[in-house]
């Protein structure tokens, strides 16, 4: 499945750029919050296909973008968040034909936790803890299964979650696939993930700015939510 690229490779990445890659991209979690230290970024209306084309090299043929996320639920003070997420997901699927969305879920529990600075009469408090479940497992399963089915030559993981490291390790150990790692901003990538990556790219603010969906989405009435 590999095809030779005609031009020479840039210095520093000879193994990655010498061959033409058919790439699948695996994105973990809500990418808007992943890409920013705060959810108040102006770049949430994100075109994933265009973003990855801006980050990867021109000789990469992106076959599929698998986006692993979870549906938001209405919470006090945030009742419009699920509506904004739904508008974004519908716009993404309407405009980016390569995108496939896979859902995990959020689980909320009431737990008891010790205070970081215990007081004389108060050492333990009850807190509401909400965690996303299933998305990292779904990504790992797809990454492994697609490798064994020979779906891709190169896979790009957009995540900084160390839980995906073992899946990457098994792909590298048992196949000749190449794995790329893409992480947001200038934060340090997970060393667990980096250990199994053939290349690494940062997502910077300029790439986000150049990679916004149109509003409205052509041929639809889908528009960017006003609050975004």
C-alpha positions in Angstrom: 0.0 0.0 0.0 3.0 2.3 0.3 3.8 4.6 -2.6 7.1 6.4 -3.0 7.0 10.1 -2.8 8.9 11.8 -5.6 10.5 14.6 -3.6 13.1 14.2 -1.0 12.2 14.3 2.7 12.9 17.3 5.0 15.8 16.9 7.4 14.9 15.2 10.6 12.0 13.1 9.5 13.4 10.7 6.8 11.4 7.6 7.7 8.1 9.5 7.9 8.4 11.5 4.7 10.0 9.1 2.3 6.8 7.3 1.6 3.3 8.4 0.7 1.0 7.5 3.5 -2.7 6.6 3.7 -3.5 8.0 7.1 -6.3 7.5 9.5 -6.7 10.0 12.3 -8.0 9.2 15.8 -9.1 12.1 17.9 -9.8 11.7 21.6 -12.2 13.9 23.7 -14.0 17.1 22.9 -11.3 18.7 20.7 -12.4 22.3 21.6 -11.3 21.9 25.2 -8.4 19.7 24.3 -6.9 22.4 22.1 -7.1 25.2 24.7 -6.2 25.6 28.3 -9.6 27.3 28.6 -12.9 26.6 26.9 -13.2 30.4 26.1 -11.3 29.9 22.9 -12.8 31.7 19.8 -11.9 28.7 17.6 -14.4 26.0 18.7 -16.2 26.0 15.3 -13.4 23.7 14.1 -13.1 22.0 10.7 -11.2 18.8 11.7 -10.4 17.9 8.1 -8.9 21.3 7.3 -7.0 21.4 10.6 -5.3 18.1 9.9 -4.4 19.1 6.4 -2.8 22.3 7.8 -0.8 20.2 10.3 0.2 17.2 8.3 2.2 17.1 5.1 0.6 17.4 1.6 1.6 13.8 0.6 -0.7 12.4 3.4 -4.0 11.1 2.1 -6.4 11.2 5.0 -8.9 8.4 4.7 -10.9 8.7 7.9 -11.1 10.9 10.9 -12.5 9.1 13.9 -13.6 11.5 16.6 -14.2 9.9 20.1 -16.3 12.1 22.4 -19.3 12.0 24.7 -22.6 13.7 24.7 -22.9 16.6 27.2 -25.9 16.7 29.5 -27.7 19.7 30.9 -26.3 21.0 34.1 -27.1 24.0 36.3 -25.9 27.1 34.6 -24.8 25.2 31.4 -28.2 24.2 29.8 -27.1 25.5 26.4 -23.9 23.4 26.2 -25.6 20.3 24.9 -27.3 22.3 22.2 -24.0 24.0 21.1 -22.3 20.6 21.0 -25.1 19.1 19.0 -25.0 22.0 16.5 -21.2 21.5 16.1 -21.4 17.7 15.6 -24.1 18.1 13.0 -22.1 20.7 11.2 -19.0 18.6 11.4 -20.6 15.6 9.8 -22.4 17.7 7.1 -19.2 19.4 6.1 -16.4 16.9 6.7 -17.2 13.6 5.0 -14.1 11.9 6.4 -15.4 12.3 10.0 -16.9 9.4 11.9 -18.1 10.1 15.5 -18.0 7.5 18.3 -19.6 8.2 21.6 -18.6 7.3 25.1 -20.5 8.7 28.1 -20.2 10.9 31.1 -20.6 9.3 34.5 -21.4 11.5 37.6 -20.9 10.2 41.1 -21.0 11.7 44.6 -17.8 10.9 46.3 -16.0 11.7 49.6 -12.6 13.3 49.3 -10.1 14.6 51.8 -9.4 18.4 51.8 -6.0 19.5 50.7 -5.9 21.8 53.7 -7.9 20.1 56.4 -9.7 22.3 59.0 -10.1 21.5 62.6 -13.6 20.1 62.2 -13.7 19.5 58.5 -11.2 17.0 57.0 -13.4 15.2 54.4 -16.1 16.6 52.1 -18.5 15.3 49.6 -18.0 16.4 45.9 -19.7 15.7 42.6 -17.2 14.1 40.2 -17.9 13.8 36.5 -15.7 11.6 34.3 -15.8 10.8 30.6 -16.0 7.0 30.2 -15.4 4.8 27.2 -13.8 7.2 24.7 -10.2 6.3 25.4 -11.1 2.6 25.3 -13.0 3.1 22.0 -10.0 4.9 20.5 -7.6 2.1 21.6 -9.8 -0.7 20.2 -10.2 1.1 16.8 -6.5 1.9 16.6 -5.6 -1.8 17.1 -8.4 -3.3 15.1 -7.7 -1.0 12.1 -4.0 -1.9 12.2 -4.7 -5.6 12.2 -7.2 -5.2 9.4 -4.6 -3.2 7.4 -6.9 -0.3 7.1 -4.1 2.3 7.3 -0.4 2.7 6.7 -0.1 5.6 9.1 -2.3 6.6 12.0 -2.3 10.0 13.7 -3.5 10.2 17.3 -4.8 13.5 18.5 -4.6 13.2 22.3 -2.4 13.7 25.3 -3.9 10.9 27.4 -1.3 8.3 28.5 -4.0 5.7 28.7 -3.7 5.2 24.9 0.0 4.3 25.2 -0.4 0.6 25.4 -2.5 0.4 22.2 0.2 2.4 20.4 2.9 0.1 21.9 1.1 -3.0 20.5 0.6 -1.5 17.1 4.4 -0.7 16.9 5.3 -4.1 18.3 3.2 -6.2 16.1 3.0 -4.3 12.8 5.1 -2.0 10.6 2.5 0.9 10.8 3.7 4.4 11.5 2.1 6.4 14.3 2.0 10.1 14.6 1.1 12.1 17.7 -0.6 15.5 17.7 -0.9 17.5 20.9 -2.4 20.9 21.5 -0.5 24.2 22.0 3.0 24.3 23.5 2.2 22.0 26.4 4.6 19.0 26.8 3.4 15.8 25.1 2.8 12.7 27.2 6.1 10.8 27.4 4.2 7.6 27.4 2.7 8.4 24.1 5.8 10.0 22.6 7.7 6.8 23.3 5.7 5.0 20.6 5.3 7.8 18.1 7.3 8.1 14.8 6.6 11.8 14.7 5.0 14.6 16.8 3.2 17.8 15.8 1.8 20.6 17.9 -1.5 22.3 17.2 -0.9 26.0 17.4 -3.3 28.9 17.5 -2.5 29.9 13.9 -3.6 26.5 12.7 -6.9 26.8 14.6 -7.6 30.2 13.2 -7.1 28.9 9.6 -9.2 25.8 10.2 -12.7 27.1 11.0 -15.9 25.8 9.6 -18.0 28.1 7.4 -21.2 29.6 8.9 -23.7 28.7 7.7 -22.5 25.2 6.4 -23.1 25.3 2.6 -26.4 23.6 1.6 -27.7 23.6 5.2 -29.2 26.0 7.8 -26.5 25.0 10.3 -24.7 28.1 11.8 -22.2 28.7 14.5 -23.9 29.3 17.9 -23.9 32.9 18.8 -22.2 32.3 22.2 -19.2 30.8 20.4 
